[in-house]
């Protein structure tokens, strides 16, 4: 049976609503996402390896691109992941899919040779992919990916490539999904992958896909996010590009569209098959018949700041982008399948007597949500890095959700804690601006 779903044809009943998936996706935090984009696009200073730094350019041939890879790796490590910064040979392969922004392989090869001959290219050295794995109950993989390198006008590429839409928006999606999903157990293994070298030939994803096939990785699905921040007319259209030669990829596209519909996200998905593009990292998986799709802003309402120094955070439609990110998390949670460990009766009784807290995000600017569960009255307290009490919140008991105003706190690291008797639990967060 077929049904019409927000302007597309999709298989009815392929996705069932899950309150748990809705709850998980609702943990996507706007402050967290915006902070990542501001950091990657050079709007905010960053810390890399404990030292102050900045990321004004992520051009693949620039040494600064490696700094961006390290910064991304550190964000994933902060969420508890073991992270691999995987080198790959950046030799240009003038075959397969041509990335967006180039009219021909000849044009791209000329740019490559020009950089090399000028002595400023990183081409002879490795480039890098950043990979974080969340092991599941089995080894079948669900991959969320995006490219982190960026480009701008030729005269500016080595000094300034903000790339907020292209593709800090995609990186922020992957990092936010990793942050949210790391707190849960899954049936299938999740991989969060950030590719280098996309703008100069899809180099990182080509290397990754080839190595994955050689390893014998069992990849169930690949969701590539590339540019989801521009929506000038507020019609909420996002395009889902599928492989016209692979039915599993097409089914995946309809599945994602159905997720957007079932969870009532403010996105109008358009699934493209014969009009789809192969000019982003998903195409590297198409080459091996691996089901993969691309999520991208409306092809008919494309950012005018594409590949320029004006591709900045201030130009992005943040509500539209956040709805896209929630969609990606809800789909990944659906595909990876939430796994709830059985709890025996005795353990359940112990847990019921233990206070618990959970923050909506580990990054905040002005406001953050705190979930509290305690069988007796408790007063949450915020402590600074030196262990000093800086704020006492409203006393509570049972299960409650508190809005915490942190706008008056200086930038820095804090803990919020509750306790009673010999039990004390706390959670760390960082105030950024």
N, C-alpha and C positions, 0 to 999 in steps of 0.2 A: 504494500500500500504506500502511495506517495502523498505527501501533504505539502502545502505551500507554507513557507516559513520565512518571514521578513523578506519577501521578494525573491526567494530562491527555492528550488526544489530540494528537499532533503528527506532522508529516510525517517519516517515517523517512529518514535520510540527507541531510537538507537542510543539515546542518552537518557538516563533516569535522574531526576532531581535528587540530590543528596544534601541534607542539612549540614553535614560535616564538611562537604566540599564548599558550600556557601560560606560557612564559618571560616574556613581556612583562607579562602580568597578575600574575605572581608578584612583580613589582617594586613593587606596591602596599605602602605602608609605614604601619603603624599609627601610629607617632609623628608622621609627617607629617600624617595625617588628623586626629588628635586635636588637634594644634597649631592647625590651621585652625579647628576648631570652638571650641576654647577662646578663640581670638582674636576670632572673630566674635560669640561669645555673652557677651563682657565678662569672661570668667574670667581673661584675661591681658592685660597692656598691649600695645599695638601701636605701630609706627612708621609714620607716613604723611607722605610728603614730607620724610623725614629728621627729623621732629619726633616726640617721644613723644606718644601719644594713647591713647584707649580707645574701645571700641564698645559702650557699654551698651544702646543702642537702635538698631534698624534699621527703625523704623516709617516707612512710606513718606512720611508728611507731615512727618516730622522732618528738620531740616537735617542731622542726624547720618547719615541714610541715604546722603547723598552721600559722606560720609567712608568709609562701608563700600564703596561702589563704587570709590573711589580705592584703598583698601587691596587689594581684589580685583584691580584692574588692576595694581598693583605686584607682586603675587605672580605673575601671569602674565608680566609683563615680566621677572621674575627667572628665569623658565624659558626666556627667549629669544624670546618672542612680541612682535610688534608688536600693540598693543592699542588698540581704539577704545572710548572711553566715549561712547556714542551717546545724545544727548538725545531725548526724545520728549514730546509734548504729553499731559499727564496728565488731560485732560478725561474725565470719567466717561461711559462709553457704556453705557446701561442696556439692553443687548441682548446676545445671544450667551450664553456660559457664565457662570454665577454662581460666584464662587470659594467654596471651602469656608469655613464659619464664618458665613455669612450665610443667613438664611431667605428673604429676598426682595430684589428690586431696590429696593423702597421703603425697606427698612431700611438698605441700603447707601447710597442716595442721601441719606437723612436724616443719616447720619453724615458724609457728604461735605459737605453744606451746613452742618452744625454746625461742622465744622472751619474751613470757609471764613469763616463769619460771625464766628468767634472770633478771626480774624486770625492764627491759628497754623498754618494749612494751607500746604503747599508747592504747592497745586494750581495757582496761576497761573503757576508757574515750571516749567522742564523737570524731568522725572525722567530716569533714566538706565538704559540697558542696557550691559553690559560684554561685548565681543566680541573673541575671539582666534581667529585663523585659522592653520591649519597647511596650507599649500598641498600638494596632491597632484600626481600626474602628469596628472590631468584636473581639471576644475572641478566635477564632480558632488560634492555635499556630503553628509556624514554629520554630524549635529548632536547633541551632548550638551549638555543645558541643565538649569537649575534656577533658582528664584527666590531672591534674596538678602534681600529685605525680610522683616520679621517683625512680629508684633503680640502684644499681651497684653491684660489687662483694660483697659477704657476709661480708668480713672484712672491707669494706669501706662504707657500707650503711648508717651508723649513722653519718658519717663525710663528705662524698663527693659523690654526685649523680648529676653530671651536667645535664644529660638528655636533651641535646639541641635538638636532633631529637625526643627522646622519653621522654616527649612529649611537650617540650617548643615550638616546631614548631606548634603543634595543639593549644596550649594556645594562641600563638601569632596570629593565624588565627582568633580565636574567639574574642580576644580583638580588633584586627584591624577591623573586621567586625562590632563590636559594635561601635567603634569610627566613622567609616564612615557612618553607617546606622542611627545613632542617630540623624543626621542632617535632616532626612526626615520623612514624614508621610507615614503610610502603612495601607493597607486594613486589613491584618491579624496581630496578635500579634507576635512579635519576642521575643524569649527567648535565652539568651546567658548563657550557663551553663558550669561550670568547676567542674569536679568530683574529689573527693579524693578517695583513696583506690583502684584504678583500678589495680595496680600491685599486690595486695594481695587478689584478688578475685572479682574484679568489684564491690566492696562493695558500693561505692557512687552512681553509676548508678542504681544498683539494688534497693537501698533505694528510690532514686528519682522516678524511674518508678513506683514502687509500690504505693508511695504516690500520684503520678499524677493520676493513675487510680482510687484510692480511692476518690480523689477530684472530679473526673469526668472531668478532663481536656480534651478538644477536640484537640488532636494533629494531625495536618495534615501531618507532616513529620519531621524526625530527621536526621540530617547530623552530623555524628561523624568524627572528624579529629584526626588521630593518626599516627604520623611519616610521614611527607611529605618533608623531607629535604635532603634525600640521593639519588643521581643519579650519580653513578660513571662513567657511559658510555655515559652520555648526550643524551640518546634516548628519554627522556621526558615521559617515561611510568609511569602512575599512575594507581593503581588498585582501582576499585569500587566494594566493596563486598555487595551483596544483599542477602535477605532472600530467600532460595530456596523453601520455603513453602508459600510465600506471594507475590502475583502478584503485589500488590501496591508497595512493596519494589523494585521489579525488574523494574517496570515502572519508579520509582524514580531514579534508577541507570542509566537507559537509558536517562532520562531527563537531568541529570547532565552531562552525556557525550555529549549530544546534545548542552548544554550550552557552553561547552568547544569548540565545533566545530563552532557554530554560531558566537561566539565572537572572534574566531581565537586566542585562547590562545595556547601557545606552550606546550601543554600537549597531550599525546597520551593515551586516556583512555581505559582501559580494564575492561569491565563489567563482573564480575564473579557471577555465580549463584550456580551451583552445586559444584564448587570448592571453594566457599567462606568460610571465617572463621567466627566463632562466638566468637573469643577470644579478644574482646574489648567491649567498653561500648555500642555500638549499639545493642549487643545481649540482653541486659537487656530490651530493648523495643520490640525486636522480641518475647520475652516470653509472651507479651500481644497483639501480632498481630498488633503492631503499626508500620507503614512503617518507616523503618530506614535503613541507609546505612553507610558504612565505606569508607572513602577516606584514602589511605595509599600508600607509595612508592611501586615500583615494587617488588613483592614477589621474583622474580628471580634476583633482584639486590638489596639485602637487606644490610643495614649498618653492617659492621663487628664490629662496636663499640657498638652494642646493649647490654644494661645492663652492661656497663663498665664505668670506670672513663674517658675513652677516647671519650665518646659521647659529643663532644664539638662543639661550634659554628663554629670554624675554619674548621670543617669537612663537613659542610653543603654546598649544591649547592644552593646558594641564588636565582639566576634567576629562577631555576626550582620551588623552594618553592614559590616565589612571584606569579608565574603563577598559582600555585595551590590555593593560597589565593584569587587571583582575581576571579578564577572560583567559589570558595565558596561564595564570595560576590555576584557575578552575579547570581548564582543560588538562593541565599536567597532573593535577590531583585526581581527575577522573581516570586518566590513562594509567597512571602509576598505581592506582588503587590503594586507598588508605587502609593500613593494617593496624588493627587494634589487638594488642596482646591480651589474652584472657587473664583475669585476676582471680585468684582463689579467695574464698570467703574470708579467711583470717587476714590476708593481706589487705583486702578491701576495708575491713574494719579499722586496721591500722591507718590506712590512707585517709579514711574519713575523719580521723581525729587529728590529722596533720594540716596545719595552715599552708596555703599555697598562694602564690602571686604570679601574675603574668602581665608583661607590658605589651602594648600594641606595637611598639617598635623600640629598637635600641638606639635610635637617633631621633632627636626632637629639636624643634626650634622654639615654639611657643606653647604647645599643648601636647599632652600624651595621655593615653588611656591606661588605667591600671585595673586589672581584674583581680579580685580578692576572694578567697574562699577560706573561711575559718569557722570552727564550731563554737567559738567563744569570741567576745568583743576584742578587737585589736585596733590599734592606731598606727597606720602606715607612717613611717618617718623617712625623709630624704636626707642622705648623708653625702658630704663632699668627699673628694679623694683622700683627705686627711682623716676621715672618719668622724667629722664634726656634724652634728645635727643642724640642718639649714632650713628645714620646714617640717611641720607636723600636719598631716592630712585629717580628713574627717573620720572619726571613729566609726567602725563598721563591724558587722558580724554576718554569718551566713555567706551567701554568694552575692557579690555586688560588683559593679563596674563604675569606677570613679574617673572623672575628668580631672587631670592634674595640670595646673597652669605653671609652666616653667619659664615664662617670659621674663621674669625678674632675676632668674639665675644667670650668673656669668657663664660664658662658654667653658666647658670642661667636662670631666667625668664624674658621675654621681651613682649612688646606689639608693634604691628604695627598699625598705625592709619592714617586716612585721614579725611579731613573736609573742610568746606567752610561755611562762615556765622555763623549761630548758630548751625549747624549740625556737629557732630564729631562722627565717628564710629571707633572701634578698635577691634583687636583680639589678644588673648594671645598665645604665644608659648614658648617652653622650649628648650634651647640649651643643648645637652648632648654629651658626648664623652667617 
